[in-house]
Amino acid sequence: MSYLTAEKKQELFQQYGKSNTDTGSAEGQIALFSYRINHLTEHLKTHRKDYDTQRSLLKLVGKRRRLLEYLKDTDIERYRAIIKALNLRK
């Protein structure tokens, strides 16, 4: 069974995106990446030598960072809202 079902994706996009069908918004993508990053981090806690997963995790972190930088440069209010909603920075 997959950890990321269609229902879970729809829930993430509905909660953080503009709508549950707007899968391209930066907020929705950042929320999806954050969910996947958390899942992979938990996986790596028990499977320390899974280097393929480790590489995938690093790529996801980079994608999320670039999207956050884009959002910060284009619309600082949306950036602050998603940071607060996902509790990404202290």
N, C-alpha and C positions, 0 to 999 in steps of 0.2 A: 504494500500500500504506500502510496506517495504521501509525503509530508505536506506537499503543497497542492491541494485539490483546487478544482475550479471554484468551488464554493468559498474556499479560504481567500483565493485571489479576488473574487468579487467582493468579499467582505472588506479586504484591505483597500481596494479601490473606492468602495463606497464610503469608508471611514475617512480616508486621507485624500482621495482624489476629488475631482469636481463632481463625478457621478460614478456609478458602478460600471458604466460602459466606457468611461474615459480612461483607457489604459495608458495613454501617452503622456499624461500630465507629469510634470517633474515630481510633484508631491507623491503621486501614486507609485511611480517608479522607485523613489527613495524608500517609501514604506515597504515595498516588495523586496528591495535589496536588503533592507534592515532585517526583515523577517528571515530571509534566506541566510544572512550572515549569522544571526543568532542560532539558527538550526545547525549550521556547519560548525560553529564554535563549540556547541554542545557535543557534536559528533567527534570532534578532534580531542576533546577532553578524555574520551575513552579509547580512541584509536590514534595514538600519538604519531605513529609512523605512516599514516595515510597521506602520502605526499601529494597525490593527485587532488585530494580534497583541500589540502593546505594551499595548493596553487590556485584552485578555484576560489577559495576564500579571499586570497590576496587580490585576485582580479575583481571580485565583487566589491571589495572595500575601495579599490581604485575607481571603479565606475560610480559608486555612491559619492565618493569625494568630489569627482569631477562634476556630477550633477548638482551637488550642494554648492560648489563654486559658481556654476552657471546661475543658479537661483540667487545666490548672494549678489552677483554682479547685475542681474536684471531686475530683481524685485526683492528688496531687503525685507519687506514685511512678510511675504510668503516664506522666505528663508527662515525668519525668526519663528513663524508659526509652526513650521514643520520640525524645526529643532526642538521647540518646546513640546510639541505633540508626541514626538518619538523619544524624548529625553536623551538626545544624542550627546549634548555637551553640558557640562555642569556650570 
